[in-house]
Amino acid sequence: MYKHFFKRVFDFLIALVALLLIGWFLIIVAIWLHFANKGAGAFFTQDRPGKDGKIFRVIKFKTMTDERDAEGKLLPDAQRLTKFGRLVRSTSLDELPQLINVLKGDMSLIGPRPLLPQYLPLYSQEQARRHEVRPGISGWAQVNGRNHCKLSKKFEYDVWYVDHCTLMTDLKIVWMTVMNVLKRSDVGDGAGDMKDVDDLHFSERLKELRESGALI
């Protein structure tokens, strides 16, 4: 009952209350990022697969400029990452705009992190079960070493969560997430955070997926 009904109700109410309480703060961060990013904007959006693989637009705070070299190519991420952007990432503030996704029903507060659409055909049948629930802002894989385990292990954590999605599990993940953020545990400082699964280059992910046996 919780997984199929109450979880969505709780997600909606908590996201609504959170946005009402910290909306003013998010506006301040957005304005600061707009100028820190040298006019490149304060938000980053990208297509991601949600429940049952349905595509939606995830929204996060943008932490880098759009500066380019003489040939018009974007500079390396480490060079475009601003000091304020690094702070926003290291405190996980860049994830907060996803509360809007939660409010809309695209995401949940807790669930498997949404990856890129390119990976939908690369999952094994078992790994594809991660899409049986809405993706989350935080999840079981994120509180169990998000930056230090391979994709194959993260997929195992994701499927475990699908099979153990209860109120107590979600509360435990929320508590562990808060503790990790406060301790700056397993959270990158910016350039180092490029190792996060959301930022890995496609070819690197594809290689790891092949090595993990994820190809059908």
N, C-alpha and C positions, 0 to 999 in steps of 0.2 A: 504493500500500500504506500509506504513512504517513497520508494523508488519511482513509482508510476504516478503519484498524485501530490503528496505532501511536500516532496522535495522541490517541485516547481513552485508551489505556493510559498514556501519559505524563501526560495531564491528571489522571487519577485518582491516580497515584502522587505527582505533585508537589503536588496539592491536599491529599492525605492527610498527607504529610510536613510541608507548610507549616502545616496546622492543628495538628498535634502540637507543632510547634516554637513557634508564636506564639499558640496557643490561650489561654495565660495572659494575654497582652497584650490580646487581643481582649476577654476578660472584663473586664479593668480599664477599657478604653475604653467598654465597654457600661455598666458601673456608673457611670462618670463622666458619660456622656451621659444616663443615666436621671435623674440629679439636675440636670444642666445644662438638660435639657429640661423641668424642673419637673413631672416625673411623667408626661410624654407618652410615655414609652417610649424604648428605645434603638435599636429596629429599625424599618425602613420596608420594607413588602412591597407588591408591585404585580404585576398580571398582565402578562406580556409574551409575545410569540410566540417560540418557539424554532425548532429545526430542523423544516423542512417546515411551519412555521406553527403547530406544536403549542403551546398555551398552558401556561405554567408561572408560578410565583410567584418573582419575583426578590427577593433580600433584600439590603438595604444598611443601613448605620448611619443612624439618623435624626439630623438636625442642627438641627432646628427644634422650637420649642414648639408647642402647640396653642392658644395664646392667641387670644381672640376680642374683638371690640369690643362695645359696648353692645347691638347688634342681634343678637349671636350669630354674626356672620360672622368667619371667620378673618382675622387681621390680615395685612397684606402680608408676603410672604416675608422681605423685608429686615429687618422688625421682629421676626420670629419666629426668625430665625437667631441662634444664641447665639455667644459668643466662642469657646467650645470647638468648637462646630459648624463655625465658619469655619475653624479650624485643621484639623479633621478633613477638611474638603473640600479645602482648599488643599494638603494632603499626600496626597490621594487615599485616605486611610484608610477613607473611607466605602464604598469598593469591596470591601474585604477580606472581608466576610461572604459575598460571592458565591463564595468558595472552596467553600462548602457546596453551592451550585448546581452547581459544577463536579464535586464529589464525587458528587452525585446523578445527573449526566449531563444536567442541563438546559442547562448551558453548557460552554464550553471556556475555557481560559486566554486564547487568542487567537482572535478572530473578529469579525464585525460586531456592533456594539452593538445589543442588543434594544430596539426602539422600542415604541410602544403598539399594542395590537391594532386600534385604530380605523384604522390606516394600511394594514392588510393589503389592503383592496380598492382602495387608492389607488395602489399601485405599478404601473408598467408591467411588461410581461412580463420585460423584461431586469432591472429593478430588483428584482423578486421573487426573482431568483436568489440574493440575499443570504441567503435561508433554506435554501439547499442545504447549509449547514454549521451547526454549533451556534454560537449567538451567543457573544461573548467578553467577558471583563473588560476587555481592551484589544484594539485592532485597528489595521489599516492606516490607516483614516481618522483614528483618535485620535492617531496619532503623526505625522500629516501635516496638522495644523492643525484639531483638533476644534472649537475655538471660533471659527475664522476662515474657514470655508468653508461654502457653502450646502449644503442637504440633497442637491441634485442631484449635487454633486461628491462628497459623502460616499458616496452610493450607487454612484458610479463606482468609488471606492476599494474599497467592499465587494465589488462584483462582480469587480474585479481580484483581490482576495484569494482569492475562491472558485476562480478559475482558476489561481492561483499558490500554492496551499496546500501548502507543503513545510516540512520541518524547518528548513531554513536561513532561510526567510521568517519562521517563527515566532520563531526565535532572534533574528533581526534586530529584530523588533517588540518582543520582550521587552527587548532592550538599549536601544532607543530610548525605550521606556516608562520604564525606570529612569532614564535620563538626563534625560528631561523632568520627572520627579517631583523628582529631586535639584536640578535647576536651576530648579524651579517654572516651567518653560516651558509655555505654553499651558494653564495650570491656573488656574481662577478663584479669587478670594479669598473667595468666599461669595456675596454679593449679585450680584456680577458673573457668577458661575457660572450664574445663571439663564438665560444665553444658551445653555447647553449643550442639545443636542438633546433630552435626557431631560426638560427642564423647560420647553420652549417651550409656550405655550398652543396648544390644538388649532386654533383659528382661524388663528393665525399659521402653523402648519405647513401647514394645508390651502391657504392662500394661496400659500405657497412651492412646495408640490407642484404646484399648478396652473400656476404660472409656469414651473416646470421641465419641464412636460410629463409629470408622473408619473401623471396621471389616465388611466385606460384609456378 
